[in-house]
Amino acid sequence: MKRRQFLQGAGLAAASTAVAAPAIAQSMPELKWRLTSSFPKNLDTIYGAAEEFAKAVSEMTDKRFHIQVFGAGEIVPPLAAADAVQKGTVEMAQTASYYYFGKDPTFAFGTTVPFGLNARMMNAWMYHGGGMELMNDFYNKFNIYGLPCGNTGCQMGGWFRREVKTPADLRGLKMRIGGFAGTVLAKLGVVPQQIPGGEVYSSLEKGTIDAAEWVGPYDDEKLGFAKIAPYYYYPGWWEGGAMLHHFFNLDKWNALPANYKAILRTASSLSNEWMLSKYDALNPVALKSLLGGGHAKLQAFSPSIMDASLKASLEVYNEVSAKNENFKKVWEAMLAFRNDQYLWWRVAEYTYDDFLIRNRTRT
């Protein structure tokens, strides 16, 4: 190669580098965000999903986008995470949307509602059934943008100090229960208490409450509920597939480059998959351990309690829909989606699972 051609080539390479560097810097700016979780650090699956999310974001951006995760109470109280995001105190939160049903009951649909969707249906509705668009139309009114970031699967019905056999046994029962479900149970005479996860054990131990629901066997064993409230009921009909969300301050979200938004969506989806699959893997082992420990007494809610609960739920949906157009719009969309889903589940999913459940000891 002639010297002049070499120099010309070198000059072009230098020029392209000079142009590319600022372009990369603009699309991959160095950012430091704070994420406040509504969950304590000792709950390694729920809280741990936030750490997995932050790690993924860091790795996908070559550490240019750093998200520091804070446990419940380290920046704001666990049930104030959405407020902190709305006000811009933090850039984002990991939380359960239904914690904020007091602001507007429509918040409940972002997590779960009594006799709502199971975990797979919740994903289908959010990602492909218009659920995410419906919920973000609503969240935007509160300066929030939301992305699914986890699911517990169907939860347990909780820990009770005494047996509950009929709807009459629920009257006057003080129960820790999160979100919109407390409104339904109140119709059955329960006195609902919204207590953060880190305070549930002490409330049960002191007798401040008579019963408590949290998630399922894995977390429940770690929290030690069986020692003080031995009757372990199922199913958690109010949480057929409890989804968590990342809430982003809307202004901060809108200011992000398109590639960072894509990375946050991808990392949130990873977190969503990670949490549910971990619970699915660990809950069976924990349930066997709880039952083998001699404290837990596994009980199914009676048909009369289930029927009364469904009736109370439908009454609440009708009452709230009559007063709240946002709620009515989302409830009708979710209900239609759920009913269509069960046409399919009854044909394939349910019959397959039911057969193997009945025959699992034959293989």
TISE-307103 format. One record per residue (C-alpha): residue in three letters; chain; y, z, x. Coordinates in nm, 4 decimals. Layout:
[r Ala A [Y Z X]]
...
This chain:
[r Met A [0.0000 0.0000 0.0000]]
[r Lys A [0.3483 -0.0872 0.1285]]
[r Arg A [0.5849 0.1996 0.2013]]
[r Arg A [0.8357 0.0847 -0.0654]]
[r Gln A [0.5646 0.0647 -0.3348]]
[r Phe A [0.4367 0.4103 -0.2393]]
[r Leu A [0.7836 0.5637 -0.2650]]
[r Gln A [0.8469 0.3934 -0.5974]]
[r Gly A [0.5147 0.5295 -0.7306]]
[r Ala A [0.5916 0.8765 -0.6052]]
[r Gly A [0.9321 0.8615 -0.7686]]
[r Leu A [0.7804 0.7652 -1.1045]]
[r Ala A [0.5279 1.0527 -1.0791]]
[r Ala A [0.8032 1.3004 -1.0013]]
[r Ala A [1.0106 1.1729 -1.2905]]
[r Ser A [0.7191 1.2050 -1.5341]]
[r Thr A [0.6570 1.5613 -1.4155]]
[r Ala A [1.0222 1.6459 -1.4633]]
[r Val A [1.0088 1.5183 -1.8211]]
[r Ala A [0.6722 1.6764 -1.9061]]
[r Ala A [0.7508 2.0294 -1.7886]]
[r Pro A [1.0384 2.0955 -2.0321]]
[r Ala A [0.8349 1.9381 -2.3157]]
[r Ile A [0.5455 2.1747 -2.2486]]
[r Ala A [0.7822 2.4707 -2.2218]]
[r Gln A [0.9320 2.3837 -2.5585]]
[r Ser A [0.5956 2.3530 -2.7348]]
[r Met A [0.4397 2.6514 -2.5553]]
[r Pro A [0.7181 2.9086 -2.5256]]
[r Glu A [0.6408 3.2547 -2.3930]]
[r Leu A [0.6348 3.4904 -2.6910]]
[r Lys A [0.5602 3.8601 -2.7272]]
[r Trp A [0.4838 3.9793 -3.0775]]
[r Arg A [0.3740 4.3095 -3.2272]]
[r Leu A [0.1001 4.3391 -3.4889]]
[r Thr A [0.0728 4.6602 -3.6901]]
[r Ser A [-0.2666 4.7212 -3.8479]]
[r Ser A [-0.3272 4.9267 -4.1610]]
[r Phe A [-0.6504 5.0551 -4.0063]]
[r Pro A [-0.7310 5.3193 -3.7435]]
[r Lys A [-0.8718 5.2177 -3.4067]]
[r Asn A [-1.2014 5.4007 -3.4571]]
[r Leu A [-1.2989 5.1451 -3.7252]]
[r Asp A [-1.4091 4.8886 -3.4716]]
[r Thr A [-1.4922 4.6131 -3.7217]]
[r Ile A [-1.1789 4.6073 -3.9370]]
[r Tyr A [-0.9367 4.7078 -3.6619]]
[r Gly A [-1.1477 4.5296 -3.4001]]
[r Ala A [-1.0933 4.1973 -3.5773]]
[r Ala A [-0.7202 4.2259 -3.5002]]
[r Glu A [-0.7989 4.2684 -3.1309]]
[r Glu A [-1.0288 3.9646 -3.1416]]
[r Phe A [-0.7494 3.7647 -3.3051]]
[r Ala A [-0.4927 3.8618 -3.0425]]
[r Lys A [-0.7374 3.7832 -2.7619]]
[r Ala A [-0.8046 3.4371 -2.9059]]
[r Val A [-0.4336 3.3581 -2.9381]]
[r Ser A [-0.3765 3.4628 -2.5771]]
[r Glu A [-0.6643 3.2499 -2.4485]]
[r Met A [-0.5641 2.9414 -2.6498]]
[r Thr A [-0.2088 2.9570 -2.5157]]
[r Asp A [-0.2956 3.0360 -2.1542]]
[r Lys A [-0.1448 3.3847 -2.2122]]
[r Arg A [0.1923 3.2433 -2.3138]]
[r Phe A [0.1689 3.3920 -2.6652]]
[r His A [0.0948 3.7639 -2.6345]]
[r Ile A [0.0326 3.9737 -2.9472]]
[r Gln A [0.0132 4.3500 -2.8961]]
[r Val A [-0.1974 4.5261 -3.1595]]
[r Phe A [-0.1062 4.8725 -3.2880]]
[r Gly A [-0.3319 5.0950 -3.4947]]
[r Ala A [-0.2387 5.2577 -3.8233]]
[r Gly A [0.0542 5.4952 -3.7857]]
[r Glu A [0.1499 5.3956 -3.4316]]
[r Ile A [0.4556 5.2015 -3.5520]]
[r Val A [0.4620 5.2525 -3.9297]]
[r Pro A [0.2311 5.4296 -4.1783]]
[r Pro A [-0.0784 5.2264 -4.2704]]
[r Leu A [0.0403 5.1471 -4.6226]]
[r Ala A [0.3839 5.0359 -4.5020]]
[r Ala A [0.2617 4.7421 -4.2920]]
[r Ala A [0.3840 4.4772 -4.5381]]
[r Asp A [0.7259 4.6432 -4.5585]]
[r Ala A [0.7548 4.6345 -4.1793]]
[r Val A [0.6790 4.2612 -4.1794]]
[r Gln A [0.9130 4.1906 -4.4701]]
[r Lys A [1.2020 4.3677 -4.2966]]
[r Gly A [1.1287 4.2155 -3.9552]]
[r Thr A [1.0448 4.5507 -3.7918]]
[r Val A [0.7343 4.3743 -3.6584]]
[r Glu A [0.6471 4.0084 -3.6513]]
[r Met A [0.3112 4.0485 -3.8265]]
[r Ala A [0.0531 4.2836 -3.9716]]
[r Gln A [-0.3185 4.3021 -4.0394]]
[r Thr A [-0.3610 4.4601 -4.3812]]
[r Ala A [-0.5127 4.4463 -4.7283]]
[r Ser A [-0.2873 4.2672 -4.9740]]
[r Tyr A [-0.3941 4.4884 -5.2633]]
[r Tyr A [-0.2403 4.7939 -5.0957]]
[r Tyr A [0.0933 4.6625 -5.2251]]
[r Phe A [0.0030 4.6126 -5.5907]]
[r Gly A [0.2715 4.8728 -5.6697]]
[r Lys A [0.5336 4.6152 -5.5713]]
[r Asp A [0.3689 4.3569 -5.7968]]
[r Pro A [0.0065 4.3592 -5.9204]]
[r Thr A [-0.0258 3.9960 -5.8085]]
[r Phe A [-0.0700 4.1270 -5.4533]]
[r Ala A [-0.4209 4.2395 -5.5547]]
[r Phe A [-0.5553 3.8836 -5.5666]]
[r Gly A [-0.5069 3.8393 -5.1922]]
[r Thr A [-0.7773 4.0993 -5.1291]]
[r Thr A [-0.9998 4.1364 -5.4342]]
[r Val A [-0.9941 4.2394 -5.7984]]
[r Pro A [-1.2584 4.4055 -6.0172]]
[r Phe A [-1.5369 4.1614 -6.1042]]
[r Gly A [-1.3649 3.8923 -5.8971]]
[r Leu A [-1.5015 3.6640 -5.6260]]
[r Asn A [-1.7681 3.7410 -5.3691]]
[r Ala A [-1.6923 3.6797 -5.0015]]
[r Arg A [-1.8079 3.3177 -4.9864]]
[r Met A [-1.6298 3.2338 -5.3095]]
[r Met A [-1.3155 3.4008 -5.1788]]
[r Asn A [-1.3217 3.1765 -4.8723]]
[r Ala A [-1.3867 2.8707 -5.0880]]
[r Trp A [-1.0995 2.9570 -5.3223]]
[r Met A [-0.8563 3.0313 -5.0413]]
[r Tyr A [-0.9328 2.7342 -4.8175]]
[r His A [-1.0317 2.4660 -5.0698]]
[r Gly A [-0.9557 2.5918 -5.4212]]
[r Gly A [-0.5786 2.6337 -5.4033]]
[r Gly A [-0.5864 3.0099 -5.3531]]
[r Met A [-0.3928 3.0151 -5.0279]]
[r Glu A [-0.1176 2.7957 -5.1724]]
[r Leu A [-0.0920 3.0115 -5.4852]]
[r Met A [-0.0763 3.3328 -5.2853]]
[r Asn A [0.1792 3.2017 -5.0358]]
[r Asp A [0.4020 3.0814 -5.3182]]
[r Phe A [0.3950 3.4454 -5.4247]]
[r Tyr A [0.4155 3.6059 -5.0763]]
[r Asn A [0.7174 3.3941 -4.9893]]
[r Lys A [0.9174 3.5860 -5.2506]]
[r Phe A [0.8728 3.8882 -5.0211]]
[r Asn A [0.9614 3.7048 -4.6974]]
[r Ile A [0.5921 3.6927 -4.6015]]
[r Tyr A [0.3486 3.4177 -4.5042]]
[r Gly A [-0.0210 3.5085 -4.5295]]
[r Leu A [-0.3438 3.3890 -4.3709]]
[r Pro A [-0.6977 3.5190 -4.4403]]
[r Cys A [-0.8224 3.7179 -4.1421]]
[r Gly A [-1.1368 3.9016 -4.2500]]
[r Asn A [-1.3705 4.0068 -4.5269]]
[r Thr A [-1.5965 4.3066 -4.5770]]
[r Gly A [-1.8392 4.1364 -4.8134]]
[r Cys A [-1.9410 4.3239 -5.1282]]
[r Gln A [-1.8621 4.6900 -5.0822]]
[r Met A [-2.0406 5.0039 -5.1917]]
[r Gly A [-1.9345 5.2047 -5.4962]]
[r Gly A [-1.8543 5.5101 -5.2892]]
[r Trp A [-1.9515 5.8698 -5.2237]]
[r Phe A [-1.9581 6.1287 -5.5021]]
[r Arg A [-1.9996 6.5047 -5.4929]]
[r Arg A [-2.1979 6.4931 -5.8162]]
[r Glu A [-2.3949 6.2366 -6.0134]]
[r Val A [-2.2199 6.0073 -6.2589]]
[r Lys A [-2.4615 5.8729 -6.5181]]
[r Thr A [-2.2371 5.7704 -6.8085]]
[r Pro A [-1.8713 5.6714 -6.8515]]
[r Ala A [-1.8062 6.0260 -6.9780]]
[r Asp A [-1.8960 6.1618 -6.6315]]
[r Leu A [-1.5988 5.9736 -6.4830]]
[r Arg A [-1.3369 6.1573 -6.6858]]
[r Gly A [-1.1118 6.3742 -6.4723]]
[r Leu A [-1.2785 6.2591 -6.1484]]
[r Lys A [-1.0282 6.2437 -5.8607]]
[r Met A [-1.1272 5.9438 -5.6528]]
[r Arg A [-0.9886 5.7752 -5.3458]]
[r Ile A [-0.9810 5.4099 -5.4389]]
[r Gly A [-0.7565 5.1381 -5.3008]]
[r Gly A [-0.5510 4.8817 -5.4813]]
[r Phe A [-0.5638 4.7459 -5.8330]]
[r Ala A [-0.9069 4.8931 -5.9127]]
[r Gly A [-0.7482 5.2339 -5.9625]]
[r Thr A [-0.5637 5.0970 -6.2671]]
[r Val A [-0.8946 4.9935 -6.4207]]
[r Leu A [-1.0715 5.3200 -6.3419]]
[r Ala A [-0.7804 5.5125 -6.4889]]
[r Lys A [-0.8757 5.3603 -6.8250]]
[r Leu A [-1.2125 5.5325 -6.7858]]
[r Gly A [-1.0491 5.8677 -6.7140]]
[r Val A [-1.0617 5.8591 -6.3329]]
[r Val A [-0.7587 5.9938 -6.1451]]
[r Pro A [-0.7131 5.7330 -5.8662]]
[r Gln A [-0.5786 5.8356 -5.5264]]
[r Gln A [-0.4571 5.5780 -5.2722]]
[r Ile A [-0.5325 5.7424 -4.9366]]
[r Pro A [-0.5400 5.5650 -4.5963]]
[r Gly A [-0.8814 5.5305 -4.4315]]
[r Gly A [-0.8074 5.7823 -4.1588]]
[r Glu A [-0.7412 6.0581 -4.4131]]
[r Val A [-1.0309 6.0066 -4.6546]]
[r Tyr A [-1.2809 6.2423 -4.4877]]
[r Ser A [-1.0410 6.5356 -4.4710]]
[r Ser A [-0.9433 6.4850 -4.8365]]
[r Leu A [-1.3098 6.4959 -4.9394]]
[r Glu A [-1.3808 6.7916 -4.7160]]
[r Lys A [-1.0910 6.9949 -4.8574]]
[r Gly A [-1.1865 6.9110 -5.2154]]
[r Thr A [-0.8589 6.7289 -5.2769]]
[r Ile A [-1.0723 6.4467 -5.4175]]
[r Asp A [-1.4170 6.4407 -5.5799]]
[r Ala A [-1.5231 6.0946 -5.4689]]
[r Ala A [-1.4188 5.8224 -5.2272]]
[r Glu A [-1.4956 5.4594 -5.1611]]
[r Trp A [-1.4301 5.2931 -4.8309]]
[r Val A [-1.6234 4.9817 -4.7283]]
[r Gly A [-1.9948 5.0007 -4.6676]]
[r Pro A [-2.2722 5.1675 -4.4670]]
[r Tyr A [-2.1491 5.0817 -4.1172]]
[r Asp A [-1.8029 5.2301 -4.1580]]
[r Asp A [-1.9203 5.5020 -4.3966]]
[r Glu A [-2.1728 5.6343 -4.1467]]
[r Lys A [-1.9071 5.6485 -3.8751]]
[r Leu A [-1.6766 5.8398 -4.1094]]
[r Gly A [-1.9452 6.0940 -4.2010]]
[r Phe A [-1.9041 6.0933 -4.5793]]
[r Ala A [-2.2721 6.1691 -4.6479]]
[r Lys A [-2.2332 6.5238 -4.5184]]
[r Ile A [-1.9873 6.6248 -4.7911]]
[r Ala A [-2.0462 6.3866 -5.0844]]
[r Pro A [-2.4153 6.2875 -5.0870]]
[r Tyr A [-2.4407 6.0581 -5.3915]]
[r Tyr A [-2.3951 5.7033 -5.2623]]
[r Tyr A [-2.3332 5.4565 -5.5448]]
[r Tyr A [-2.3540 5.0788 -5.5640]]
[r Pro A [-2.2310 4.8139 -5.6237]]
[r Gly A [-1.8576 4.8265 -5.5582]]
[r Trp A [-1.7788 4.6120 -5.8612]]
[r Trp A [-1.4095 4.6328 -5.7797]]
[r Glu A [-1.4623 4.4743 -5.4357]]
[r Gly A [-1.7118 4.1914 -5.4534]]
[r Gly A [-1.5584 4.0295 -5.1442]]
[r Ala A [-1.2579 4.2160 -5.0054]]
[r Met A [-1.0447 3.9819 -4.7944]]
[r Leu A [-0.7873 4.0977 -4.5402]]
[r His A [-0.4741 3.9083 -4.4458]]
[r His A [-0.2452 3.8551 -4.1545]]
[r Phe A [0.1047 3.8879 -4.2942]]
[r Phe A [0.3732 3.7109 -4.0902]]
[r Asn A [0.7457 3.7564 -4.1267]]
[r Leu A [0.8401 3.4298 -4.2967]]
[r Asp A [1.1392 3.3585 -4.0730]]
[r Lys A [0.9322 3.4209 -3.7594]]
[r Trp A [0.6539 3.1982 -3.8925]]
[r Asn A [0.8890 2.9131 -3.9800]]
[r Ala A [1.0481 2.9272 -3.6337]]
[r Leu A [0.7162 2.8714 -3.4525]]
[r Pro A [0.6279 2.5344 -3.2979]]
[r Ala A [0.3653 2.3426 -3.4965]]
[r Asn A [0.0986 2.3970 -3.2306]]
[r Tyr A [0.1482 2.7751 -3.2380]]
[r Lys A [0.1120 2.7732 -3.6166]]
[r Ala A [-0.2140 2.5813 -3.5737]]
[r Ile A [-0.3328 2.8316 -3.3142]]
[r Leu A [-0.2548 3.1260 -3.5433]]
[r Arg A [-0.4430 2.9575 -3.8292]]
[r Thr A [-0.7416 2.8945 -3.6013]]
[r Ala A [-0.7453 3.2476 -3.4597]]
[r Ser A [-0.7119 3.3974 -3.8088]]
[r Ser A [-1.0110 3.1922 -3.9255]]
[r Leu A [-1.2068 3.3150 -3.6246]]
[r Ser A [-1.1148 3.6737 -3.7159]]
[r Asn A [-1.2221 3.6107 -4.0753]]
[r Glu A [-1.5644 3.4866 -3.9644]]
[r Trp A [-1.6033 3.7577 -3.6984]]
[r Met A [-1.5428 4.0483 -3.9363]]
[r Leu A [-1.7722 3.9352 -4.2165]]
[r Ser A [-2.0575 3.8377 -3.9873]]
[r Lys A [-2.0353 4.1688 -3.8020]]
[r Tyr A [-2.0498 4.3690 -4.1252]]
[r Asp A [-2.3432 4.1571 -4.2447]]
[r Ala A [-2.5261 4.2271 -3.9175]]
[r Leu A [-2.4580 4.6013 -3.9008]]
[r Asn A [-2.4635 4.7222 -4.2624]]
[r Pro A [-2.8446 4.6962 -4.3098]]
[r Val A [-2.9099 4.9011 -3.9959]]
[r Ala A [-2.6533 5.1623 -4.0978]]
[r Leu A [-2.7906 5.1891 -4.4518]]
[r Lys A [-3.1405 5.2605 -4.3195]]
[r Ser A [-2.9926 5.5190 -4.0853]]
[r Leu A [-2.7965 5.6896 -4.3638]]
[r Leu A [-3.0981 5.7091 -4.5919]]
[r Gly A [-3.3194 5.8263 -4.3074]]
[r Gly A [-3.0752 6.1037 -4.2181]]
[r Gly A [-3.1629 6.3035 -4.5284]]
[r His A [-2.8076 6.3444 -4.6650]]
[r Ala A [-2.7356 6.0218 -4.8552]]
[r Lys A [-2.8850 5.9761 -5.2034]]
[r Leu A [-2.8647 5.6102 -5.2995]]
[r Gln A [-2.7837 5.5521 -5.6669]]
[r Ala A [-2.7026 5.2464 -5.8790]]
[r Phe A [-2.4217 5.2627 -6.1309]]
[r Ser A [-2.5825 5.2738 -6.4745]]
[r Pro A [-2.5601 4.9732 -6.7084]]
[r Ser A [-2.3341 5.1767 -6.9392]]
[r Ile A [-2.0873 5.2421 -6.6563]]
[r Met A [-2.0948 4.8767 -6.5486]]
[r Asp A [-2.0350 4.7540 -6.9052]]
[r Ala A [-1.7524 5.0012 -6.9626]]
[r Ser A [-1.5950 4.9016 -6.6312]]
[r Leu A [-1.6022 4.5301 -6.7174]]
[r Lys A [-1.4497 4.6001 -7.0585]]
[r Ala A [-1.1720 4.8103 -6.9015]]
[r Ser A [-1.1075 4.5411 -6.6397]]
[r Leu A [-1.0603 4.2667 -6.8980]]
[r Glu A [-0.8240 4.4900 -7.0961]]
[r Val A [-0.6108 4.5468 -6.7863]]
[r Tyr A [-0.6038 4.1750 -6.7025]]
[r Asn A [-0.4817 4.0933 -7.0524]]
[r Glu A [-0.2194 4.3686 -7.0497]]
[r Val A [-0.0751 4.2766 -6.7097]]
[r Ser A [-0.0874 3.9016 -6.7798]]
[r Ala A [0.1228 3.9556 -7.0919]]
[r Lys A [0.4005 4.1087 -6.8798]]
[r Asn A [0.3738 3.9293 -6.5443]]
[r Glu A [0.3771 3.5506 -6.5193]]
[r Asn A [0.2872 3.5505 -6.1477]]
[r Phe A [-0.0197 3.7609 -6.2181]]
[r Lys A [-0.1237 3.5507 -6.5178]]
[r Lys A [-0.1004 3.2265 -6.3195]]
[r Val A [-0.3187 3.3493 -6.0327]]
[r Trp A [-0.5668 3.5366 -6.2534]]
[r Glu A [-0.6355 3.2318 -6.4710]]
[r Ala A [-0.6825 3.0105 -6.1639]]
[r Met A [-0.9185 3.2579 -5.9966]]
[r Leu A [-1.1166 3.3207 -6.3163]]
[r Ala A [-1.1740 2.9496 -6.3749]]
[r Phe A [-1.2829 2.9085 -6.0129]]
[r Arg A [-1.5206 3.2073 -6.0324]]
[r Asn A [-1.6876 3.0870 -6.3522]]
[r Asp A [-1.7468 2.7387 -6.2104]]
[r Gln A [-1.8849 2.8912 -5.8908]]
[r Tyr A [-2.1412 3.0930 -6.0814]]
[r Leu A [-2.2722 2.7790 -6.2503]]
[r Trp A [-2.3769 2.6689 -5.9024]]
[r Trp A [-2.4832 3.0106 -5.7736]]
[r Arg A [-2.7131 3.0613 -6.0724]]
[r Val A [-2.8881 2.7320 -5.9948]]
[r Ala A [-2.9417 2.7666 -5.6198]]
[r Glu A [-2.7979 3.0673 -5.4364]]
[r Tyr A [-2.9037 3.3395 -5.6796]]
[r Thr A [-3.2535 3.2067 -5.7476]]
[r Tyr A [-3.3200 3.1643 -5.3756]]
[r Asp A [-3.1957 3.5135 -5.2860]]
[r Asp A [-3.3673 3.6785 -5.5817]]
[r Phe A [-3.7040 3.5275 -5.4922]]
[r Leu A [-3.6851 3.6412 -5.1310]]
[r Ile A [-3.5571 3.9878 -5.2246]]
[r Arg A [-3.8649 4.0336 -5.4424]]
[r Asn A [-4.0963 3.8956 -5.1753]]
[r Arg A [-3.9409 4.0188 -4.8533]]
[r Thr A [-4.2364 4.2482 -4.7693]]
[r Arg A [-4.4884 3.9615 -4.7943]]
[r Thr A [-4.3704 3.7878 -4.4778]]
